[in-house]
Amino acid sequence: MSRFITFFIFAISAAIFASPIYENFGYWGQMDWDQFTMWNAVPYRTIMEYGQFPLWNPYVNGGNVMLAHPHSPILSPFYVFVLIFGPIAGLKIQIPVHLFIGLYGMFFLGKQFDLGRLARYFSAFVFMFCSMFVLHLTEGHTEWFSMAFVPWYVAFFLKSLDDKKYVFGGIMSLALILLNGSVDVFNIMLVFMGIFAIFKAIKNREVRALKMISVIWLGTFLLCSAKLLPMLEFLSEFPRTTEENSAVPVSALYHIFLDTDQEVLDMMNWEETRKMGLDYDWHEYGAYIGWIPLLLGLYGFVVYFGHLWPLIGTGIVMFIIGMGSGSILNLWYVLHQLPFFDSLTVPSRFMLGFVFVIAIVSGKVFQSIESFIRQKDQSSKSRFKLGWLIYVLLTIVIVDLYESNSGVFSNAFVIKPKVLQENTYFAQRYQYVNLYGKRLSNSSLYPLFLANSGVLDAYEVTQVKQGEVRRVTESDYRGEYYLDRPQGEITLVDFTPNRVTLDVNLKEPNLVVLNQNFHKGWKVRAADQSLKAVASEGLVSAFVPAGSYRLDLYYRPDSFVVGVIISLGFILFSAGMIITGRWRFV
């Protein structure tokens, strides 16, 4: 019964906290929502309309990877909401769903720190109702859905230290972070758990913590190979290295953790945040938790340091990293020198680890206050009991978090849908289009996608090398598929995001060209014969023989095939471990 009550409380709380998104439910999201909606919409069309697995995206910048894209969420089990309700509604529905998962995850984690029931509620609300989640989602960063799996990841790691059967829960939790398209949260938690495991090993004077976290990391790699191998191959070929050196000045910390005007701060433009000494918009910094949780947490840092120093020490390290070059000890610079971590931007995102620790430690202090009050009540002969004060304190914190942070969601979905006329066939039609202006959206990829059109200068975080892709309005445009020499005929049979099928009639060998970027995952098949895909001016091309036959140009990287085999093998292995009782969730 108590579990049902907890489910009910968190479900209602998540629905109420996210309630501003229900207003104008059909409206589109501002700023980066367009980009993230696009990354969900292309796979949706590929699966639902064409019945294919989404590996390629022809709609952006002349063609880019889809599954291998770091922010692609298509292997996440939560992508089912998009498949059922479509990209717009499916993503919005996931907001309260992930809020609920995160709330219950923190409640579940509280047991590992011997928190009582009310203290677990306290920690749960402090973490998930922090403005960090709502600000990133309002900006459109759906990758921050993965914040909900952070407590589950930590909880199963801690449980695995007592019983290795729970290591599979850690694997699944970390896999959900990655498969949700959240490279940032994934990397943040790699650093967090790496430091935490080292500290735990030192405290316990044994290497078990290092063994368990290594098993979790290895298991996650094997489970997610279908996603990871293509993604790592792609990022190693087209690295996104940055010279990131931003800072969080000490003067901004009050606004980050304690300023109740998070909705107003979110509406500031870049020029105003620069006046505060910040290099990005407010969504990259806000982490409002309020005075009570912060003071309780910092007090707990001192009181419980001897007992919880691995956790508290990890939180302090994450805070220092999050300060970037604003810290005297610039750990961000050290981290940024490591492979793959050199592609990360915005060090303040690492404040996630600090807020997470504050939520747990403040819950410990809250529990000590509760114990003190209840002892006073038991020893007092007065009819007037003080136990109600602990409920008042909990209520004050929850209401404050709601009043300060929930309203930020009102800024999220403010764009009235603007649907362009849909074209009957796909073509690269636009160079650059923003239908709403930069103060409202960074791009207009989604409406162009709905119009069945490609755009060559699109807002994108990482990209394959662009070839000489041409638009329909350019004088040298030769079509979305054509022969290098005019001798012969080709006719379109079928066009899908992953595959183009042509009927070819040639009297002599020729070069067939597809008006999309070449990447080594492209393959060609003529009748029953495999041909080699090549790059001609950076475009997908193939030298084809004379004759009449059907020609398929399709994208399927070998890394994906190998990854699928590894993932399926690990799934079968995991099933066997669960059936035999060697692994478990609860």
URPEPE-V893584 format. One line per field, one symbol per residue. ss: DSSP state (H for helix, E for strand, - for the rest). phi: phi as a letter, one per 20 degrees, with the letter a starting at -180 (. if undefined). burial: + if it has 24 or more other C-alpha atoms within 12 Angstrom, else -. A space follows every 10 residues. Layout:
BEGIN
ss=???
phi=???
burial=???
END
This chain:
BEGIN
ss=-HHHHHHHHH HHHHHHH-HH HH-----E-- E-HHHHHHHH HHHHHHHH-- -----EE--E ---EE----- ------HHHH HHHHH-HHHH HHHHHHHHHH HHHHHHHHHH HHH---HHHH HHHHHHHH-- HHHHHHHHH- -HHHHHHHHH HHHHHHHHHH HH-HHHHHHH HHHHHHHHH- --HHHHHHHH HHHHHHHHHH HHHH---HHH HHHHHHHHHH HHH-HHHHHH HHHHHHH--- ------E--H HHHHHHH--- -HHHHH---H HHHHH----- -HHH------ HHHHHHHHHH HHH-HHHHHH HHHHHHHHHH HH-E------ HHHHH----- HHH---HHHH HHHHHHHHHH HHHHHHHHHH HHHHHHHHH- -------HHH HHHHHHHHHH HHHHHHHHHH H---E----- ------EEEE ---------- E---HHHHHH --EEE----- ---------- ---------- EEE-----EE EEEEE---EE EEEEEE---E EEEEEEE--- -EEEEE--EE E-EEEE--EE EEEE--EEEE EEEEE--HHH HHHHHHHHHH HHHHHHHHH- ------
phi=.fffffgfff fffffffegg ffflgefeee lfgffffgfe fffgffffed mdefdcceec lnobfdgffg efdfeffffg fffednffff ffffffffgf fffffffffg ffdlefffff fgfffffeeg fgfffffffo ffgfgfgfeg ffgfffffff febffeffff ffffffffff ndfffffgff fgffffffff fffelbegff ffffffffff fffegfefff ffffffecfd fcdfbfcdfg feffffdcff efffffefeg fffffendec fffecgbfcn ffffffffff gefdgfedff ffffffffff fffmffefee ffffffeegm ffefcmgfff fgfffgfgff fffffgfffg ffffffffee effeedgfff fffffgffff fffedgfggf efdcefgcee ffefcfbedc ebbcfcnffd beacffffff emcececdfb ebbffeeefd efeefefdof baefdffocc cfebccgebc dcedccebgb decdfbfebf ffcccdldde deecdclmdf bbedefpdae dddbdbffff ffffffffff fffffffffe necbec
burial=-----+---+ +-++++++++ +---++++++ ++++++++++ +++++++--- --++++++++ ++++++++++ ++++++-+++ +++--+++++ ++++++++++ ++++++++++ +++-++++++ ++++++++++ ++++++++++ ++++++++++ ++++++++++ +--+++++++ ++++++++++ ++++++++++ ++++++++++ +------+++ -+++++++++ ++++++++++ +++++--+++ ---++++++- -++-++++++ +++++++--- --+--+++++ ++++++++++ ++++-+++-+ +--+---+++ ++++++++++ +++++++--+ +++-++---+ ++++++++++ ++++++++++ ++++++++++ ---------- -----+---+ --++--++++ ++++++++++ +++++----- -----+++++ +-+++----+ ++++++++++ ++++++++++ ++++++++++ +------+++ ++++---+++ ++--++++++ ++++++---+ ++++++++++ ++++++---- -+++++-+++ +++++---++ +++++++-++ --++-++--+ +--+------ --+++-
END
